[in-house]
Every structure is written in structure tokens, then in C-alpha cells.
Amino acid sequence: MNLPPSAPAKRDRTRLDASGRILVMMKPPRAAARPLLPTSPFGAPPLTPPAEQFAVDDQVTHDKYGLGRVVSVEDDTALIIDFGQQRVRVTTPCAKLTKL
């Protein structure tokens, strides 16, 4: 069996066996692209939301102490908050503290 002259591209991938059958050579499969895991150290770092800014006389709520009012701000690192019965110094950022 002879291959037609119009198919030169198939000649490098096609072979004839001893009985005259045409064997086509297959390309090896490509590995699938793997998705990036969110916890991968090679991915982009997650964006952090900007820290909340507090001012004197802002009303806030705390998960443990309840409703309060900011009395003093110490260089955007700590707040002194009056919760009625007590004054508490809270360092910022604090996940339990929400500005109202």
C-alpha cells in the first residue's frame, strides 16, 4: 500500500505494519492545567479591607461589651471606649468592634 502523494504531513505519523495495515502514531496526551488553590503560597495575596477609622464621639458596638462611645483615640492603634459601667482600652483593628 502506498500513501497518496497529497498527504506528506501524515507520512511522519503514519506507518505500515508487516501485513500492510496502516498504523497511525498518536501524540502523547497533554497534562491538564491545574487550578490555583486559594491557600497556595504561589497565588496572589488576598486583598485586605482598609482598617476602619474611628474618631472621638463615634458610636460603636462590641460583641462582648455592647454599645459604647469613643472617648479617646491613641495614634490609630488603640481606642478608649465608654460602655456605660466601664471604660475599656481596645487595640485596633478589632474584629469584634463595629462602627455605627
Buried (B, 14 or more C-beta within 10 A) or exposed (E): EEEEEEEEEEEEEEEEEEEEEEEEEEEEEEEEEEEEEEEEEEEEEEEEEEEEEBEEEBEBBBEEBEEBBBBEBEEEEBBBBEBEEEEBEBEBEBEEBEEE
